[in-house]
Amino acid sequence: MWRSEAQMVAYRKRNRLYMQEYRKKHPDRIKASRAKWLQKPGSQDLMRKWQRNWIQKDRMEGGQRFGGNRLKVLERDGFKCCTCGMTENEHQRLFQRSLTVDHKDGQGRYSATKNHEMTNLWTLCLPCHGHKDSHGNKESQGRALTVDQVKDIRYQVASHQASQADMARKYHISEMTISRVIRRLRWKAV
């Protein structure tokens, strides 16, 4: 099929870039396809295996996420949410993903200057991370959404003009909070 290995490598690169764009343009299709796949027998076990492999890969690569401090922070905090105490196992069971590591000062993934110091990182579950980013934390005060911002988020995402990640960057809040706004778990009246 392939004339050379270089052709195969070029094809894989093009396909990877295409799929990245497709995921950005069609998050609803990806979500529906994943939900359908997760209903198949054995898919939950396979998903857990992939997640374990992801954690092992993170360990083998030296944990480059969060400046190499992600695993250190999780171990320091005992694999528990610092706010509510939810354990890693409970979090995996409820959300099918690992606990999150968060920047207390907000200088993380989308900031020009990243602060990956151990004292600036803490372990949070998804609900506490969303709550922290929307309100209730000294570091995030002033980030509570206004009615106009909520309407803008819902319009932009519904009309596929922006992704949830784009809105999270725009308003400096977590994607989990954006998801809750869209699903009307937050700001139900608007």
N, C-alpha and C positions, 0 to 999 in steps of 0.2 A: 504494500500500500504506500509506504513512504519511500522515496528515492534516497533520502539521506536523513541522518539524525537531525541535521540542522532544520530540515523542513518540518519534522515532527515537533521540535522545540518551538519553532515559529508559530505553528498551528496552535499549540497549547497556550502560548502567550496571548495570541489573538482571541482564543476562546475564553481565557480567564478575564481579559479586559471586557469582552462582550458581556459575559455573565455579570460582572460588576455593574455595568451600566443597566442591564436588564433588571437586576435587583433594585437599583435606585428608582427606575421608572415604574416598576410593577410590584411594589411591596405587598399589595393585597393578593396578587396571584401567588407570590412566594409563600405568604402566610397560609393561604387556603391549601396549597399543595403540601406544605409541611403538616398541617392539621390532618389532611387525608392520609398521608404517609404514617403519621403517628398512630392511627387507628388500626394499622395492619399488625397482625400477630408478630411479636418479636422485635418490633421497631423500638419500643421503649428500652429494651435491653441493649440494642445497638446504639441508641442515643447515649445511654449511660457509659458505654464502652468508649465512644468518641470523646465524651467529656473527660473521662479518666485519662485518655491519651493526651488530650489538650493540656491537662494539668501536668502530666509527666513531661510533655514536650516543653512546657514553660519552665519546669525544673531543670531539664537537660540543657536548655538554651541559656541557662543562667538567669532566667526570669527577667528578661529585658523590659517587660512592661513596668511602668512606674519606676524607671531608672534602676531596675533590678531589685526593687524593694517589695514587690507585691507579695511574694511568698513569705518574706520576713515579717511583713505587717500582719498577714493572716495568722502566722504562728505566734507572733507576739500577743495578738488579741484572742488567742485560743480558738480560732476558727468560729468565732461568735460575733454577732452584731454588737457593736459598742453601745448602741442605744437601747435595744429591746432584749438582747441576749439570745436571739434566734441562732441555733446552731447550723453548721454547714449541712448536716444531714436533713434537718427540717427544711432548710432553704431549697436543697436539691429536690426534695419530695414535693414541695409546693410550687416551685417555679422552674424546675428542671434546668437549673444553672447554678453556678457557684456564687458565693457571697461577693459583693463588690468591694473594691478598695477605692476610697474617695479622698480627694484633696480637701482639707478643711478650709483653706483659703481660696479655693476655686481656681488656683493656678495649675491646671492640669492639661488634659488633652488638647483643648482648643486655645490655650493661652500662649502668647508669644514667648513669655519666660515661664518655664515650668519649674515648680517647686516640689521635687520628689524627696524631700527630707523625711526621715522616719517620723519626726515629731509633727509633720504636716499631713500624714496619712493615717487613715483609720478604716476599720472594717464596718460596713453597713449592709443590711439586707435591702432588697429592692423597695419595700414600702417606706422604710426610714430614709433611704437615699432620696426618694421622691419628695418626702415630707421636708427633709432638710433643704432641698433645692428650692422648694416653693415657698417655705416660710418656717419659722420656728427655730432658727439657728442664728447666732450673732453674725457668723461669717456670711450668711446669705440674706440678711435683712436688707430690704429695699428691692428684693427680686420678686416679691409677690406679684402675680399677674393682675393686670387691670381687665375690665370687661372688654375693652377694645382689643387688647392683646389676645384674649381667649377667642374672640370672634375671628381675628386674623389667623390664628393658628388653625382653627377648624376649617376656615375657608381655603387657606393655602394648601393644607394637606388633602382635603376632600377634592379639590380641583386639580390635584397632582402638580401644582406649581412649585411645591417645596416638599421635601421629605421631613419626617419627624426629626431626623438628625439635624437638618438645616434649621428647623425651628428651635431646637434645643440650643444650638450655637447662637442663634439670633437673640434669644431671650435669656441666655446664660442659666438654663435650668436643665435637669436631666431628661433623657428621652423617656424615662418611665413616667415622669410628670406630664410630658406631652401626650403620651399614650393615654393616661388617665383623663386628661382634658378632652381628648378626642372621643373616648368611650363614655364620657359624661360621668365618670366616677368622681371627678372634681368639677366644680362649676356647673352643676346640673341645671340651674335656673337660667343660665345664659343660652 
